[in-house]
């Protein structure tokens, strides 16, 4: 999914080996640009912010936030990974 945020596509081969915090994933497009803007994960387990930062470190255009907020409920954690390049304007769910 980081490839999708970074390049606008995600080849199946490139998406293997995702970290444990990739669970109940939702992707969003920018309303103004139509490009990938956010990957929102809601895992049941606690998430270490340093692990998320390490995971996105090879993508300088991405920013991550980890917080207790999530929509899924039942003790899930919110892991937001933004594309700074595509972040202008509000995001909307993909079509």
URQUINOR-V957432 format. One record per residue. N is the residue number from 0. RES is the residue in one letter. PSI is psi in whole degrees, 0 to 359 (* if undefined). OMEGA is omega in radians with two decimals (NA if undefined). D_CENTER is the distance of its C-alpha to the mean C-alpha in Angstrom with 1 decimal. Layout:
N/RES/PSI/OMEGA/D_CENTER  N/RES/PSI/OMEGA/D_CENTER
This chain:
0/X/335/3.11/7.1  1/X/329/3.08/7.0  2/X/321/3.14/10.4  3/X/315/3.11/9.5  4/X/321/-3.04/7.7  5/X/320/-3.03/10.7  6/X/352/-3.13/13.4  7/X/12/3.09/12.8  8/X/161/3.13/13.6  9/X/104/3.11/12.9  10/X/142/-3.08/16.1  11/X/316/-3.13/16.7  12/X/323/-3.09/18.2  13/X/345/-3.04/15.3  14/X/2/3.08/12.9  15/X/154/3.08/15.4  16/X/33/3.10/15.2  17/X/150/-3.14/11.6  18/X/166/-3.10/11.7  19/X/334/-3.11/12.9  20/X/356/3.03/10.0  21/X/92/-3.14/8.4  22/X/142/-3.08/10.5  23/X/58/-3.03/10.9  24/X/135/3.05/7.7  25/X/136/3.10/7.8  26/X/146/-3.10/7.0  27/X/145/3.05/8.8  28/X/151/3.05/11.3  29/X/132/3.11/13.2  30/X/326/-3.08/16.5  31/X/324/-3.09/18.5  32/X/339/-3.08/17.4  33/X/6/-3.13/16.1  34/X/161/3.11/13.5  35/X/132/-3.09/9.8  36/X/328/-3.01/8.4  37/X/139/2.90/5.1  38/X/122/-3.09/2.4  39/X/119/-3.14/4.5  40/X/147/-3.11/6.3  41/X/70/-3.13/10.0  42/X/156/3.09/12.1  43/X/331/-3.08/15.8  44/X/161/3.04/16.3  45/X/146/-3.08/16.2  46/X/132/3.09/13.5  47/X/121/-3.14/14.8  48/X/324/3.14/13.1  49/X/324/3.10/15.0  50/X/317/3.14/13.6  51/X/314/3.13/10.0  52/X/319/3.10/11.7  53/X/321/-3.13/13.7  54/X/324/-3.10/11.0  55/X/359/-3.01/9.6  56/X/332/3.13/13.3  57/X/0/3.12/14.3  58/X/90/-3.07/12.2  59/X/343/-3.14/14.0  60/X/2/-3.11/12.4  61/X/147/3.07/9.0  62/X/142/3.14/8.9  63/X/148/3.05/7.5  64/X/137/3.10/9.2  65/X/130/-3.13/10.4  66/X/171/-3.13/12.9  67/X/348/-3.08/15.2  68/X/132/2.99/14.2  69/X/161/3.14/12.9  70/X/339/-3.02/14.3  71/X/330/3.10/15.0  72/X/195/3.07/17.7  73/X/41/3.07/19.9  74/X/14/3.12/18.7  75/X/157/3.11/15.0  76/X/148/3.09/12.8  77/X/124/3.07/9.8  78/X/108/-3.10/6.8  79/X/128/3.06/5.0  80/X/113/-3.06/3.5  81/X/148/2.91/6.1  82/X/109/-3.13/8.4  83/X/327/-3.13/11.7  84/X/329/-3.07/13.8  85/X/12/-2.99/12.7  86/X/343/-3.10/12.2  87/X/133/-3.09/15.9  88/X/171/-3.13/16.8  89/X/152/3.10/15.2  90/X/155/3.09/12.3  91/X/155/3.12/13.5  92/X/150/3.12/12.6  93/X/156/3.14/13.4  94/X/*/NA/17.1
